[in-house]
Amino acid sequence: MRQMEFKMERPGLLKEGDRLPVTEGKLPNSYFYTLGSAFAMSANYDTLHRLKSREGVVSKVEETPRGYFVTVDFDE
């Protein structure tokens, strides 16, 4: 299993246990991922750390001083 963290801008969009699709975006030297219908976005990942799954389950939603973060579990 692989876990990834996504940044969410507003509270209440997701809850633990939600199963959501993930869309991959490509930059010149890296990839990024969008969770569901643009609920949250990931950091940039290089080719070696590219995500293979296209669906994940929310395992944690937390508020920090830096904003709202969502942890998603993937079957990899």
C-alpha positions in Angstrom: 0.0 0.0 0.0 1.1 3.5 -0.8 0.1 6.7 1.0 0.1 10.2 -0.6 -0.7 13.6 0.9 -2.9 16.1 -0.9 -3.5 19.8 -0.1 -7.2 20.8 0.2 -8.2 24.5 0.2 -11.5 24.2 2.0 -12.8 22.1 4.8 -15.6 19.6 4.6 -15.0 18.5 1.0 -13.9 15.0 1.9 -14.2 12.6 4.8 -12.4 9.4 5.8 -13.5 6.4 3.8 -14.3 8.3 0.6 -13.2 6.4 -2.5 -12.1 8.8 -5.2 -10.5 8.8 -8.7 -7.1 10.4 -9.2 -6.1 12.3 -12.4 -2.5 12.6 -13.4 -1.1 15.8 -14.8 2.3 16.2 -16.5 4.8 19.0 -16.2 8.1 19.1 -18.2 10.0 17.1 -15.5 7.4 15.8 -13.1 3.9 14.6 -12.5 1.1 15.9 -10.1 -2.2 14.4 -9.1 -5.7 15.8 -8.7 -8.1 14.1 -6.3 -11.7 13.7 -7.4 -13.3 16.7 -9.0 -10.4 19.0 -8.0 -11.0 18.5 -4.3 -7.3 18.5 -3.6 -3.9 18.4 -5.3 -0.6 16.6 -4.6 3.0 17.8 -4.7 5.1 17.2 -7.8 6.6 13.7 -8.2 9.4 12.6 -10.5 9.1 9.7 -12.9 10.5 7.2 -10.5 7.7 8.0 -8.0 4.9 8.1 -10.5 1.5 6.8 -9.2 0.2 3.6 -10.9 -3.2 3.5 -9.2 -6.1 5.6 -10.5 -8.3 5.3 -7.4 -7.7 5.8 -3.7 -9.4 5.8 -0.3 -9.2 8.8 2.1 -7.6 7.6 5.3 -7.1 10.9 7.1 -8.3 14.6 6.9 -6.5 17.1 9.1 -6.2 20.8 9.6 -2.8 22.2 10.2 -1.4 25.8 10.4 -0.5 25.4 6.7 -4.0 24.4 5.7 -6.1 21.2 5.2 -4.4 18.0 4.2 -5.8 14.7 3.0 -4.0 11.4 3.2 -5.0 8.8 0.6 -4.2 5.1 0.5 -3.5 3.4 -2.9 -3.2 -0.3 -3.7 0.4 -0.4 -5.0 
